[in-house]
Amino acid sequence: MPVALITGATSGFGEACARLFAKNGWSLIISGRRSERLDALAKELDQTPVHAVTLDVRDKAAVDRAVAELPPAFAAIDLLVNNAGLSLGFERAHEGSAEDWETMVDTNVKGLLNVTHAVLPGMVERDHGHVVNLGSIAGNYPYLFGNVYGASKAFVGRFTQNLKADLLGTKVRVTNIEPGMAETEFGKVRFKWDAEKAAKAYENMTPLTAEDIAETIYWAASRPPHVTVTSIEIWPTQQSFGFFSIHRDEE
């Protein structure tokens, strides 16, 4: 059975990916910071080989240790889904929190680097594997209040391109998935768990779902070995660049 390592598997895209890949016969390494959620997901997927690791991707030593100590059945990782990430705050740059900025950079940039650095050498050695990074349309198009979050996702996009260049001559693939607005816990985290503010962001539109993104990731990962999907932008129909929807523009 192929093995997928999914970071940030305790909610949203990561959790949906775990369910979809399990359904399609993959073994899973699921990681996240909330042990109780990992345990619940592993229990739900009891027909699938699952190795759950409580892990903060910002902790490089912990990431290296987790990868080095994988049980033999999970050690040869076929697919890495670098999903762990977040946005914090919704202010103009000069009003933003330095602590929020640091957390976004440490998670979205350094955390992604930590996991990739731990997993990629094994893929290259085996001459087989696929790294899927979760970017965002925010990395391609600026929008009000998107300052550091957008910059962190622009890094993901360029890092993916540079990985593709470095991996030339190997059979290791790399993909950047760039979602638009999707209704998951992401919004609640951004608004510091203010559910009302988070819900308001999706008024008058139909956002993407976690399952939409999981299906996109699975499609990219299931292409024939000679095919690499380098990037996919996936938008809600009612979102366009700086505008959430025509209704919001009219307001």
Secondary structure, DSSP 8 states (H G I E B T S, - for coil): --EEEESSTTSHHHHHHHHHHHHTT-EEEEEES-HHHHHHHHHHTTTS-EEEEE--TT-HHHHHHHHHT--GGGSS-SEEEE--------S-GGGS-HHHHHHHIIIIIIIHHHHHHHHHHHHHHHT-EEEEEE--GGGTS--TT-HHHHHHHHHHHHHHHHHHHHTTTSSEEEEEEEE--B-SHHHHHHTTT-HHHHHHTTTTS--B-HHHHHHHHHHHHTS-TT----EEEE--TT-BTTBS-HHHHH-
